[in-house]
């Protein structure tokens, strides 16, 4: 038996960032395209773009730099602020999981 949790960040009660948006950002960083990233994580382009715009609005900063297509194609990459935000989120998630694991062991014992 194991304990699992789902962590997300909210602004004024509205979701801003969690595991789904983290997966989107990692795919954008890896693939260099919102469209390719959305397909990679089985999300529509429209929904992915909506997530990005909502996050940027609620956090008050640009997170993804977008270049529209054309002769040489478009692309997208995470801003420095987005990469720092993701790093902090991952640190928070790791710390919370460590606390949960410890509490789980305290409550259920080390043998489970």
C-alpha positions, -999 to 999 in steps of 0.1 A, spaced: 0 0 0 12 35 -9 -1 70 -3 -6 93 -33 -16 129 -36 -24 154 -63 -11 189 -59 -22 220 -78 -17 257 -72 -46 282 -74 -50 320 -75 -82 333 -60 -96 297 -59 -89 292 -96 -64 265 -107 -31 278 -121 -7 249 -122 -7 212 -115 4 179 -130 -14 183 -163 0 218 -169 34 206 -158 32 178 -184 22 204 -211 52 226 -201 76 197 -202 63 187 -236 66 223 -250 102 224 -236 110 191 -252 92 195 -286 94 233 -292 58 236 -302 25 240 -284 7 219 -311 31 190 -309 31 192 -271 -7 191 -270 -8 161 -293 20 144 -272 -1 146 -240 -35 140 -258 -48 175 -254 -64 197 -281 -43 227 -292 -72 250 -283 -72 236 -247 -34 238 -244 -34 274 -256 -63 282 -231 -43 267 -202 -12 288 -212 -32 320 -215 -50 315 -182 -18 307 -164 -1 338 -178 -31 360 -169 -34 347 -134 3 348 -127 8 381 -145 38 371 -166 46 355 -199 54 318 -196 56 306 -232 71 326 -260 52 318 -292 63 323 -328 36 319 -354 42 296 -384 53 308 -418 79 299 -444 102 284 -417 75 273 -394 66 285 -359 75 273 -325 73 279 -288 96 278 -259 93 283 -222 104 316 -207 130 318 -180 102 326 -156 83 294 -166 114 272 -161 119 288 -126 83 283 -118 84 246 -128 115 241 -107 98 256 -77 67 235 -83 88 203 -85 106 212 -52 72 218 -35 58 185 -49 89 166 -37 88 182 -3 51 174 1 56 138 -10 84 134 15 61 146 43 32 124 31 55 93 30 67 100 65 32 105 79 20 74 60 48 54 77 39 69 111 2 60 107 3 27 89 38 14 99 69 7 80 58 -28 70 30 -17 47 
